């Protein structure tokens, strides 16, 4: 699946193909979140967009299927480009020159389809859903109740005064992904009433985060509780560590909501995590991919990238493979196939480059320059101190 982004925030031009696992690295303020929110927004609004675009195109007569597809693709891209300002919840002028194009490879006729109509119908029937854990997730978790309290007070005031200008003055503006995070947090009591396919087919993935953090997450009468597995002591959510709070929603989604074919977006999965747990998160993401969930992440973590490279290298066949996997506790579900990965690096010029892989994993990481620089500094300092001690 290809998307081309032009003049969207810090991104001047980027072509992104989604893999089973998509990884975006890059320096701060180079557009990683713009890419994430734009693609998430399209997938979230996909059904409505496809329906509207096809309603405009399918009735056209005396044109070939190829031309109809071309016009459908253009109409779909135009509709979503116009909607970007609503995804980010900003003034339309901010996105006046923005373009979000869906590559024609996305909408190519399948020889097994009997007609163009049946092909479009199959697109509309595909109901996989995106879920996002934004970088603001810890704050949302902590202040969602206060946001709702403020909203209720505002509604009461509106009822009394009938001054609807207060809406514009008092309601915060949130991008769609953040709004969806708030809605998910607000709806915990309903979320926990269902079970995801993982609970039956991959129970280890459902408890993975709890086991990693040595806690148990609970929802009791709408209140979030965190129970320490070592002491068995229960704490209110706001007293838990930031790492525990950052992964609460992801745990609930994996346990109660995830369906095969869904796509999981995580902005900085390493947020507040010790390097040991960043490595474990990398393995969780690959396990989810192998279980049938697509994953899209942005990251600043060299630990996550290095572990993904390890999992890529385990896809090779070599004499000591089984021994090394057993020695370090890896299973076949930890193996990442190169064809499942799409990785990109954003740059300060607003472009995006795709990362190639070889038998050793990703050839670039986006962190190489910084790592080399700090190593050189350390080596020079060690050498200078050694010279002092020897003199």
Secondary structure, 3 states (H helix, E strand, C coil): CEEEEEEECCEEEEEEECCCEEEEEECCCCCHHHHHHHHHHHHHHHHHHHHHHHHHHCCCCCCCHHHHHHHHHHHHHHHHHHHHHHHHCCCHHHHCCCEEEECHHHHCCCCCCCCHHHHHHHHHHCCCCEEEECCCHHHHHHHHHHHHHHHHHHHHHHHHHCCCHHHHHHCCCCCHHHHHHHHHHHCHHHHCCCCCHHHHHCHHHHCHHHHHHCEEEEEECCEEEEEECCCCCEEEHHHCCHHHHHCHHHHHHHHHCCCCCCEEEEECCCCCCCHHHHHHHHHHHHHHHHHCCEEEEEECCHHHHHHHHHHHHCCCCCCCHHHHHHHHCCCHHHCCCHHHEEEEEECCCCEEEECCEECCEECCCCCHHHHHHHHHHHHHHHHHHHHHHHC
